[in-house]
Each structure stands twice: as C-alpha cells, then as structure tokens.
Amino acid sequence: MAEPTTNEINVPSKEVIERILSMELVRVTERAAVSAARWRGRGDEKAADQAAVDAMRRELNKLPIDGTIVIGEGERDEAPMLFIGEKVGNGKGTKVDIAVDPLEGTTLCAKDMPGAIAVMAMAPAGSLLYAPDVYMDKIAIGPGYSKGVVDLDATPADNIHALAKAKGVKPNEINVLILDRPRHAGLIESVRSTGASIRLITDGDVAGVIFTAMQSVTGIDLYLGSGGAPEGVLAAAALRCVGGQMQGRLILDTPAKVERARGMGISDPKRKYDMEELASDDVIVSATGVTDGALMHGVRFKGDVIETETIVYRSITGTVRRIHGEHRELSKFLLD
C-alpha cells in the first residue's frame, strides 16, 4: 500500500508524533548539525548558529504539522528565525509545540571543542512550557531515587547530603556538574564545602542535565545552577524520556521580564516547575552531534559521505534510539 501523502495525514497527535519519529524529526537535527559543523573551529559563533537555524527552519517547514515555537532562539524582536511564537510546518497537520536549540554550544562549535549538538523537542500543543527567553535556575538528578530527594529550594549542601544518603554513599562521593560562570562562584564554594566534587563545563547544559541519567558512563550525580530557560525545557523533555527528576524556576528579575512572562500566561513569576510541568504529554527529543562529545559523535566529513550520530528520546515509551547516518546526497546537506 502506498504511503499517505501529506494532505492525507489527519490523525490524532500521538500518531502524528510517532510518524514524525520515523526519520522526519531526525532529519531536522541532522541538517542543522551538518550546517553548523561546516563552521567548526572557524571562530565565528554567529555564523555557525545562523547556519544551524536556517537549516532547521527549512526542515521544520517541510513537516506535516501545525507547529508553534514555544522555546526558540529568542523573541520576535531579537531573532529573525525560530523565535518564540513563530509558526512552522506546512500548517496542515496536528498542532504541536516545538522547542529548539539549533546549536547548543555555539562557542564549543566555533572552537571545535567537545559537546556541541543540534537539538529539538516536539509534543502535542500545550505540552511544553511557553516562556520568555530568560535564565532559569535548575536542579536535576537521574533515575532510581524517590521523588523529592532533592529540591530547588533546598541549599546545595542539603541536596548533596540528601542525595548521598539516598545513594548510600558519603557526600564526597557525589559528583556535581555546574556551568563555569562567575555567577556560580557561591554555588561552587557551597558544593565544595561538603566534600563533593565538581565538573565545570563551559557550555552545553542540555547535555549536562542528560548526563545525570547516564551516571554509570558520565559519573555525574547532580546538576545544579542557572542557565538558559530554552535549554531547561529541552533538558526536561529529554530527562522525562529516560527517567530522573528536574525542577526549574524562571529568573524574572526585572519588571520588564515579569511583564513579558505575564504576556505568555505566566502569572506567578516565582513558580517552581517540576519536570512534568516543563515538558508533559508525549514528548520526543532529537539531538545530533556537531562536535564529538560524551553523548554522541560529531559530524564527520569523509569524502563523498557525511556521517552523523543522532539520539532520539520518546517519553511515552521510554525508548532511546541511536541513529548512525551515512549521507550521500550531499547537495541536501551543503546548502548555505
């Protein structure tokens, strides 16, 4: 039987999401990753990010969806493409929320350092937090712990002691991942006062949160600190698919930010969001490596073949798929 055409697709959201999972979503992050990878090591963060944005937008607009960017490159006045509220897809399919980070780790890509990825999440409309492009305080742990063992409102020391007790180890055996930023100086001091070790990263806190769900591989038990709200929603979506716990709170520290959030339906500027409130329903996350990292290999240019590695997460089934791609239709991947 022939495949249904785009115009014939008119099925419930979960079935559309499942159809998109069968490669369409992967193609979006693959093309963004390849476009960004052409700028690896060239020192031009803006060019790398723009290449990823342009490629991701082109591919999103081919999908049989009525999509809205709820987490994007910024707000309408700040980002020419993939801004919060932008409509994507061909407009003929099911309504979905989309969160994107076309190039997480622009500095990592520009310097050809490990860990840059192209990542996006998709869920039925109303499933992903619709919020302004601000910072977010975050805490995350992997699976296997009772709910509430750590809490965003507890002190770093209390969280480390609670996690160590739940894990059956001493605090000095807990490993914490934190973004290396001046704003985290006090946090770092507090964590080290417990004897816990810290791994500092320069960028990439979507991957950083996911590291907690791969503790046996990464050694990371706990993620702490503030980073971008877009990365927070994407990380929560991925963590929901593989297990774990996460909380986040938007940092709305000016009247203008509070007003922007209120315009997006956020009435309580101090609200603490659980992982399921950041990303609910049937969420799918696709992430493709741009540079080599702990999660996956980066894009590899091998003569007439481009190789990619992508991880696809789905919350409703808890599945994780690793897709190794060898692309020979190079003209589709080498568009400017």
C-alpha positions in Angstrom: 0.0 0.0 0.0 1.3 3.5 -0.9 2.4 5.8 1.9 -0.3 8.5 2.6 0.6 11.9 1.2 1.0 15.0 3.4 -2.6 16.1 2.7 -4.0 12.7 3.7 -2.4 12.8 7.2 -5.2 13.7 9.6 -4.7 11.5 12.7 -4.5 12.1 16.4 -1.5 13.9 17.7 0.3 10.8 19.2 0.1 9.1 15.9 1.5 12.1 14.1 4.3 12.3 16.6 5.1 8.6 16.0 5.1 9.1 12.3 7.5 12.1 12.6 9.7 9.9 14.8 10.3 7.6 11.8 13.1 9.8 10.5 11.5 13.2 9.9 12.5 14.7 13.2 15.9 13.2 12.9 16.4 14.9 9.5 15.7 18.2 11.1 18.6 18.0 13.7 20.9 16.2 11.2 20.7 19.0 8.7 21.1 21.6 11.4 24.2 19.8 12.8 25.8 19.4 9.4 25.3 23.0 8.5 26.8 24.1 11.9 29.7 21.6 11.5 30.9 23.4 8.4 31.8 26.3 10.8 33.7 24.2 13.4 36.9 25.7 14.6 36.4 28.9 12.5 35.9 31.2 15.5 32.6 32.6 14.2 29.8 31.7 16.7 27.1 33.8 14.9 27.8 32.2 11.5 27.6 28.7 13.0 24.4 29.4 14.8 22.8 31.1 11.8 23.7 28.2 9.6 22.0 25.8 12.1 19.0 28.0 12.5 18.5 28.3 8.7 18.8 24.6 8.1 16.5 23.6 11.0 13.8 26.1 9.9 13.9 24.8 6.3 13.4 21.2 7.5 10.7 22.1 10.0 8.6 23.8 7.4 8.5 20.6 5.4 6.8 18.7 8.1 3.1 17.8 8.1 2.4 19.8 11.3 0.9 23.0 12.6 3.8 23.8 14.8 4.5 26.7 17.2 7.9 27.5 18.5 7.4 27.8 22.3 11.1 27.7 23.1 13.4 29.2 20.5 16.3 31.4 19.5 14.7 34.4 21.2 11.6 36.6 21.0 10.3 38.2 17.8 12.3 41.4 18.2 15.5 39.6 18.9 15.6 36.6 16.5 14.8 36.7 12.8 14.0 33.0 12.6 12.8 30.3 15.0 11.6 33.0 17.5 9.2 32.2 20.3 5.7 32.2 18.8 6.8 31.5 15.2 4.7 29.1 13.2 6.4 26.2 11.5 5.4 23.2 9.4 3.1 23.2 6.4 0.1 24.1 8.7 -2.0 21.1 7.6 -1.3 18.7 10.4 -1.8 18.4 14.1 -1.0 21.3 16.4 2.3 20.7 18.2 4.6 22.6 20.5 8.3 22.8 19.5 11.4 23.7 21.5 14.6 24.2 19.6 18.2 24.9 20.2 19.7 24.6 16.6 23.2 24.8 18.0 23.6 24.3 21.7 27.2 25.2 22.4 28.0 27.9 19.8 31.3 28.5 21.5 32.1 24.8 21.5 31.5 24.7 17.8 33.4 27.8 17.0 36.4 26.5 18.9 35.9 22.9 17.8 35.5 21.7 21.4 33.5 18.7 22.6 29.8 18.7 23.2 28.1 20.9 20.6 24.8 19.5 19.5 21.7 20.4 17.5 18.6 19.6 19.5 14.8 20.0 19.4 11.7 18.6 21.2 8.2 18.2 20.0 5.0 17.5 21.8 1.2 18.0 21.4 0.1 21.6 21.7 0.1 22.8 25.3 2.7 20.3 26.5 5.9 22.5 26.6 6.4 25.5 28.8 5.7 28.7 26.9 8.1 31.2 28.4 10.3 34.2 27.5 14.0 33.8 26.7 15.4 34.3 30.1 17.6 32.4 32.6 16.3 29.5 34.7 17.6 28.0 38.0 17.8 24.3 37.6 18.4 21.1 39.6 18.4 17.6 38.1 19.2 14.0 39.1 19.0 10.7 37.2 16.6 7.8 37.7 16.3 5.4 40.7 15.5 7.9 43.5 12.3 8.5 45.4 10.5 11.7 44.3 11.6 14.8 46.1 15.0 13.6 47.3 16.4 16.9 46.0 14.7 20.2 45.8 15.4 23.6 44.1 14.6 25.4 47.3 17.0 23.4 49.5 20.6 24.5 50.0 23.2 22.9 47.8 24.7 21.3 50.9 21.3 19.8 51.9 20.7 18.5 48.4 24.1 16.8 48.3 23.7 15.2 51.7 20.2 14.0 50.8 21.3 12.6 47.5 24.3 10.9 49.2 22.1 9.3 51.8 19.6 8.1 49.1 22.5 6.6 47.1 24.1 5.0 50.1 27.4 6.9 49.8 29.3 9.7 51.5 28.9 13.3 50.2 32.5 13.2 49.0 31.4 10.5 46.5 28.8 12.8 44.9 29.8 14.4 41.6 28.1 17.7 40.6 28.0 19.3 37.2 27.9 23.1 37.1 28.3 25.7 34.3 31.5 27.6 34.7 30.2 31.1 35.2 31.1 33.9 37.6 27.5 33.9 38.9 28.1 30.4 40.2 31.1 31.3 42.5 29.0 31.0 45.7 27.3 27.8 44.5 30.7 26.2 43.7 32.0 27.2 47.2 29.0 25.7 48.9 29.2 22.4 47.0 32.9 22.0 47.7 32.3 22.7 51.4 30.5 19.3 51.5 33.5 17.4 50.0 31.6 16.7 46.8 33.5 17.0 43.5 32.5 19.4 40.7 32.9 19.1 37.0 32.7 22.5 35.4 31.5 22.9 31.8 31.9 25.9 29.6 28.6 25.3 27.6 26.0 22.7 26.9 23.7 22.4 29.8 21.1 20.3 27.9 23.7 17.6 27.6 24.7 18.4 31.2 21.3 17.5 32.6 21.1 14.4 30.5 24.5 13.3 32.0 22.7 12.7 35.3 20.7 10.0 33.6 23.9 8.3 32.4 25.7 8.3 35.7 27.5 5.0 35.1 29.0 6.5 32.0 29.5 10.1 32.8 30.0 9.9 36.6 27.6 12.8 37.1 25.1 12.5 40.0 23.6 16.0 40.2 23.2 19.1 38.0 23.0 22.5 39.7 22.9 26.1 38.7 21.3 28.6 36.3 21.3 28.5 32.5 19.0 29.3 29.7 15.3 28.6 30.0 15.2 27.1 26.5 17.9 24.6 27.5 16.0 23.9 30.6 12.8 22.9 28.8 14.8 20.8 26.3 16.7 19.1 29.1 13.4 18.4 31.0 11.9 16.9 27.9 14.9 14.6 27.4 15.1 13.6 31.1 11.4 12.7 31.1 12.1 10.1 28.4 14.9 8.3 30.3 13.9 8.9 33.9 15.1 11.2 36.5 13.9 14.4 38.3 14.3 18.0 37.5 13.0 21.3 38.8 13.3 24.8 37.3 12.4 28.4 38.1 12.5 31.2 35.6 14.7 34.1 36.7 12.4 37.1 36.2 14.5 39.7 37.9 13.2 42.9 36.2 9.8 44.3 35.8 10.2 44.0 32.0 10.8 40.3 32.3 7.9 39.8 34.6 5.6 41.6 32.2 6.9 39.6 29.2 6.2 36.4 31.2 2.8 37.6 32.1 2.0 38.2 28.4 2.8 34.5 27.9 0.4 33.3 30.6 2.8 33.1 33.5 1.1 34.7 36.4 3.4 33.6 39.2 7.0 34.8 38.5 8.4 32.8 41.4 6.8 29.5 40.4 8.9 26.3 40.8 8.2 23.9 37.9 8.6 20.2 38.1 9.9 18.3 35.1 6.4 17.2 34.1 5.3 20.9 34.1 8.2 21.9 31.9 7.5 19.1 29.4 4.4 16.9 29.6 2.4 14.5 27.4 4.1 12.5 24.6 7.4 14.3 24.1 10.0 13.4 21.5 13.5 14.8 21.6 16.1 14.5 18.8 19.7 15.5 19.3 22.5 15.3 16.7 26.2 15.7 17.5 28.0 18.6 15.9 31.3 18.1 17.6 32.4 14.9 19.4 31.2 14.6 22.9 30.1 12.2 25.7 26.6 11.8 24.3 27.5 11.1 20.7 30.0 11.6 17.9 30.0 14.8 15.9 29.5 15.2 12.2 32.2 13.6 10.1 33.0 14.6 6.6 34.5 11.7 4.7 34.9 12.5 1.0 31.6 11.7 -0.6 29.9 10.7 2.6 28.8 12.7 5.6 28.3 10.7 8.8 26.1 11.8 11.7 25.0 10.4 15.0 21.6 11.2 16.5 19.8 10.2 19.7 16.1 10.2 19.7 14.2 10.0 23.0 10.5 9.4 23.5 8.7 9.8 26.8 5.6 7.7 26.3 7.6 4.6 25.6 10.9 5.4 27.4 12.8 4.5 24.3 16.2 5.8 23.3 17.2 5.2 19.7 20.8 5.9 18.4 20.8 6.5 14.7 24.1 6.5 12.7 23.6 8.2 9.4 25.7 8.0 6.2 24.5 10.7 3.8 25.4 10.5 0.2 23.0 13.1 -1.3 25.5 15.8 -0.3 23.7 18.7 -2.1 20.9 18.5 0.5 23.4 18.9 3.3 25.6 21.5 1.8 23.0 24.3 1.3 24.2 27.7 2.5 
